[in-house]
Amino acid sequence: METLAWKADMLKSLGGLVLTDDDSVEKLSKDYYWYSPVLDKRLKEKKADVIIAPKTEEDVAAALALAYRLRIPVTARGAGTGNYGQAIPLEGGIVLDLSGLDRIVEFGAGCVRAQSGVRLGVLDKTAREQGQELRIYPSTYVKATVGGFVSGGSGGIGSVTWGNLWDGNVLEAVVYTLEEKPRRLVIKGDELYDYIHNYGTTGIMTEVTVPLAPRNEWTQCVFQFASFEDAVRYGEALARDGAVTKRLISPMEWPLPSFFKPLAKSLAPAQAAVLTEIAEHAVDLAAKLAEAYGGKLGHVIAASQYRKTIGVSDFTWNHTTLWAIKSDPSWTYLQAGFAPDRYLEQLRAIKSAYGDEVLFHFEWVLSGGALVPTALPVVRFSTEERLYEIIAFFKSVGVAIFDPHTWMLEDGGRGSVGRMRSRKLANDPLGLLNPGKL
């Protein structure tokens, strides 16, 4: 069917839910793909034909039924804070903007059920008012939605204690299929694996239930060290110290801290930094441990100021890349998994080969119950060939790379997707959900 004809059909059927103006279509067809110069080149011209902005689950079902009848591709979008082109429609069609599904359905003891468009910052603030808090969230939590995080993310602040999304951090999801009569599925248990970090390729998530932790009073501390290796070793020791309740441990190689303009004036120059969120009662323990590794406590944001000013988490995870790009647009990044038993050896090999062409920050996380050193190294981009030469070197010394310069799920860290493919066939028989990503 000609584009003009199906657009007219949609406007007649869905009325005010359909946006066709150029500004809305351009804005809502994009995410933070430009973190990657490779994706920037390949995705900047991609956009939807229309935006559909549902307000209810019934709106979602109606839009999907219409897309099935008209054979129009559908790409789901939360707040568009993903970095891999997850929310960019490769084949045009519909972008389904789910940010209007923004109702917190109910709080329970140790969990919350929310529509997929609820922003994580709102969810955490509301939970903290009730004596609870989110277990994990990305550095983009102010803008990111809970459905977008579950569908496009993996871990973040809190993962050092609670693990990644698939480590029990999603309890239930409501998902709609793209069929003649879309089905409303309530997904639990092992089946959730087919919907977490799936880019909306196996179904449209409209509601999520996530576990909550008891509220802690978090002090934000920056510990400083003469060398990055000392900082990373301290990070591991702190992560393993069961007496210290923690939400974030992020060692940073100099000059990365110099890119953090709102924070830089509070940091000692030419020193590695470990950015942390630590329970208020455990700060002295963490400071004493730092001394054992040659470090000292530097900048402190008291627990009473938590969320009242820019926080240290605003400079960690992939926000580190954002601050680097603000400093110099030639920076990009990688996603890497180091070997827990020889990460320093791997780090030395990479630094020996590439020097300041690769700048490191680590994020200590639990994965499958094991503590692992993950990293989002900042890399100076010159050419795509050079970038993949660096990636090949990482792999040659045993560092796993989850490529952030591709929109393909398999290459970007999801690994085996055989079961997900089977689920897609069952839920999306025409292959219309975010085509080209799986």
N, C-alpha and C positions, 0 to 999 in steps of 0.2 A: 504494500500500500504506500502511496506517495506520502511524504512527510506532512505536507499541508493537510491532507485528508485525515490522517490519524490525529494530528494536533487538534483539528476541529472536532473530531469525535471525542477526544479527551476533555476539551473545554465544555462540550455539551453535557458529558456524563459527570464530570467531577467539578466543574465550575470554578469557584474561587480557590480551590486547592492547587490549581495549575498556574505556574509562573512561566511566562514566555519572553519577558523583556530581556534585552541583551545583558544588562548589568547583573541581574539575578542569575541568569544561565551561566555567565562567565565565572562569577564569584563562587557559585555553589557547585561548579564542575571541577574545582581545584582543591588540592590539599597542600601539604608542605613538601611536595615532591622535589621542590627546588633545592632542598638540602643536598641533593645529588645532582652534579652537573651532567651526569649521564642521563638521568630521568628528565632533567630540565630540557634537554635538547629534544627528547623523544615525546614528551607528553604535553608541552606547553600549548600546542594547537588543539589538543583533544578537549571536547566539551559535549555536553548533552544537547538534545534538541528541546527538551522541556524539563522543568523541575516540578515535581509533585510534592507538596508539603502537607502530609496528613496530620490531623489533630487527634484521631482516635484509631483504635485497632480496626474498627469497621471501615474507616477510610483506607487503611493499608490493604485490607482484603479486597476492597472495591478496585483500588489501583492495580493490584496484582492480577485480578481477574480480567481487567481491561487490557493489561499488557499481554496476557496470554492470548486473548481473543485477537488482538491486533499484531501479535508476534513482535513485540517491541522489547529490546533489552532493558534491564533494570539494574541500576547500581545504587546500593545503599550508602547513605552518608550520615555521620553524626555531626561533629563540629568541624571536621576536616583537618584535624591536627595530626593525622598520620603522615609518615614520611616516604612511603613507598609507592604512591599513586594508588593506594587501596580504593579511594573514593573517586578516582577519575574514570569516566566511561570511555573505554577504548573504542567502542562501536556506536557512540552516540546514544540515542534513545532517551530514557528517563533516568534522571537522578532523583531518588526517593529520599527527601530530606526529612529525617526522623527526629529532628531537634524539637519539633512541636509536641512530641509525646513526652512531656516533661513533668509528670506527676509522680511523686513518691507515694506508692500505694499503701505500704504499711511497714512499721518497724516491729521487730520481734526481739526477744532476748537473744542477742548474738547474731542477728541477721536483719537485712532490709530488702524489701521488694520494691523495685522502682521501674517505671517505664524507661525505655532505652535512651530517651533524649534528655534525661536528668543530668545536669552537669555534676562532675565528681566533686568539685569544690563546694557546691550547694549540699550535696549528699553528705560529705564529711562534716561540714559545719553543723548541719541539722543533727547528725548522729552525735557529735560532741556535746551538743546542747542536752542530749538525753543520756550522757554518760558513756557513750560508745564512740567508736571511730572506725574508719575504713582500715582494713588490713594493708592493702596495697593500692597504689595509684601511680600514674605516670607523672613526669615533671610538668606536663601540660594540664594538670588537674583543674586549673581555674576554668579553662575553656572546654576540655574534653568531656564527652558524655560517657555514661556508664556502658551503654550499648556499643559505642564506638571503641572503647577500651577493650571490652571483651571480644569484639569481632576483629579488631585490628592490632591490638597490643599484645604484650606478653607479661611484663613485670614492671617494677619500678620502686618507688620509695615504699619501704616495708618489706620488700622481697628478701632482705637479709634475715628476717625473722620468719616470714610466712610463705616464702617461695613465690613461684610464678602463678599465672592464672590457672593452669591445669593442675596445680598442687592443692586442690581442694578450695580454691578461692572463687569458684562459681558453684552455686548450689542448685540452681534451676534456671531455665530460660523458656520463654514463650517464643515460638518461631512459626512464621507463616510460610507455606510452600507456594510456589508459582505454578499453579495448575488451573484447569478450567474453573474448578471450584476450590480456591485455596483452603488448605486445612490449617487449623490452629493446633500446633503440637506443643505439648508441655514436656520439656526435655530435662531428664535428671540422670544422675549417676554416670556410668561409663559413656553413655551416648553424647554427653556434653562435649566430649573430645572432638566430635565432628563439627562443632559449631564455634568453638573457641579459636580465635585467630584464623578465621576462614574468609575474611574480606566480604562476607555476605554472599558467598558463592553457593552455599547449601541451603539457604533460607534467610528470611528477613526477621531479625530479632526485634521484638517489640517490648519485651519485659525481661528483667533479670533479677535474680535473687542472689545476693552476695553475703558472705559472712562478715561479721563485725567483731572487733576486739574491744575489750574494756578501754575506756579513755585513759590515756597517759598524759602527763604534763611534760612536754618535750622542751629540753634546752638544746639550742643549736650551737655547736662548738666547732671551731676551726683549730686543728692542731697543726703545728708547723715543724718541718724536718729539713735537715741539711741536704738529704738525698731522697730521691723518689723511691729507691729500694727500701730505705728505712720506713718511708711512709706506707708502702704497700705491706711490708712485714707487720707493721703496727696494725694496719687495717685487718689483716688476717687474725692477729692475736685478739683484737677487740671483738671481731665477729665470733670468735670461738669462746669468748668469756661469758659464761652463763650468768654471772652476777651482774652484768651490764645489760639492761633492757635498751634495745636500740631499734631505730627505724631506718637509718641511713648510714652507710660508711662508704665514702667516695674519695680515695686518694687521687691527687692531681699532680701531674708533673709541671714544674715551671717551664715555660712561661704561661701555661694555661690560666693560672689565677690572675695574671695581669690583664686578661681579657675581660674580667668581671668588673666592669667599671663601677657599679654601685658598691662593690665589696672591696675593691682593690686597695683603697686607701686604708683599710683596716688590717691589711695583711703585710707581713714582712716581705721585702723584695727578695727575689732570687732564691726562694725556698719552696720546697714541695709542701702541699697542704692536704690535710685530710678533713673533708667536710662531713659533719656528722649531725644526726639528731639522736639524742640520748635522753633517757628518762632523767628528770631533774634530780632524783635521789642518787643517781649513779655517776654524776659528773666527776666527782673526786676520784672515784675508782678508775675512770677512763683517763683522767689526767695523770694519775700515778703510773698507769701502764704506759702512757706515752713517754714518760721520762726514761723508762727501761729501754726504749728504742731511740733515745737521743732526741726526743721531741719535747715540745712544750705547748701548753694551751695558749692560744692567741685570742682571736676574736670570739666573743660570746654574745648570743642573743638569748636573753632570759626567757624562761617558760611563760612568764606573764605577757611577753610580747609576741607569742606564737600566733601567726596569721595576722598580726597587726602591722607588720612591716615586711619588706622583701625578705625571703627566707633563704637559707643555704641550699635547700632543694631546688631553688630557681636557677642554680648554676650547675646542677648535676644531671646525670643520665644524658638525654639528648639535648637538654638545654645548654650543656657545655658546647656542643657543636654550634648552636645558635649564637652564643656569645663570640665564638671564634669567627664565624661568618660575619658578624657585625664588625669585628676588628679588621678582617681581611676576607673578602669574598672568595678568595682562591682556596679556602679551607673546605674540606668535606669530611667524611667520616667512614668508619667501618664498624661492624658489630662482630665481636670476637669472643670465643670461649677458650680460656687457657687451661692447661693441665694443672690441677691442684698440687701435684707433687713436684712440678718442675717449672712453674710459671716464671720464676726469676731467671732461669736459664733461657727460656724462650724470649723473655723481655730483653735480656742482654743481647741475644742474637739479632733481634730486630733493630735495636738501637745501634748496634755496631754496623749494620748494613745501611740504615737509612737516617740515622741521626735525627735532626730536628725536622726532617720531612714528615715524621710520624711523632705525634705528641700523645702521651698516654694519660688516661684516667681509668681507674678500675671501679667496678661496683661489685662488692661482695654480696652474693645471693645464695639462698638455698634453692637447689633444683633436685626434685625427687628425694628430698631429705638430706642431700649432701651439700656441704658448703663449697662453692666454686667461685673462682675469680673470673668474672666477665669484664669485658672492656668495650668501650666505644671510642677507639683511638681517633684522634683528629689527624687527617692526612692532607698534606698540601697537594692540590690537584694541578697537574700540568696537562696530561693527556690521558685518554681512556686506557691506552696501552700501558702507560706507566702505572696507573692505578691497579690494573689487573696483574702486572708484574709484582707489585707489592703484595697483593692478595695471594699470589702463588707462593711468595716467600713465606708468608705467615703459615700457609698450609704445609710447606716443606719442613717447618720446625714443629709441626704438630698442633698448631693453633687452628681451631675450627673457625670458619668464617660463615656468617649468616649475612648474605650479600644484601646491603641496603640500596643497591643500584639496579635492582630488578623489581618488576611488579609481579613476578611469578612466585606463588606461594612455596613451591618446592625448593626453589633456589634461595629464597629469602629467610630460611630458617625453620620452616614447618616440617621439613623432612618428608618421610613417607606419607603420601596422601591417598593411598589405595582405598582405604575405608571411606575417606571423604568423597572420593569420586563416586563410589557406590551410593552414598547418601545423596549426592547431587542428582544422580540419575533418577532416584526415587522421588525427590522433592521438586526437581526442576527438569522435567522430561524434554523440554524444548531447548534447554541450555541457554536460557535468557538471563540468568542471574550473574551479573558482573562478568560477562564472557571475556576470555582471554587471560584471566588471572590464575586459573587452575589448569 
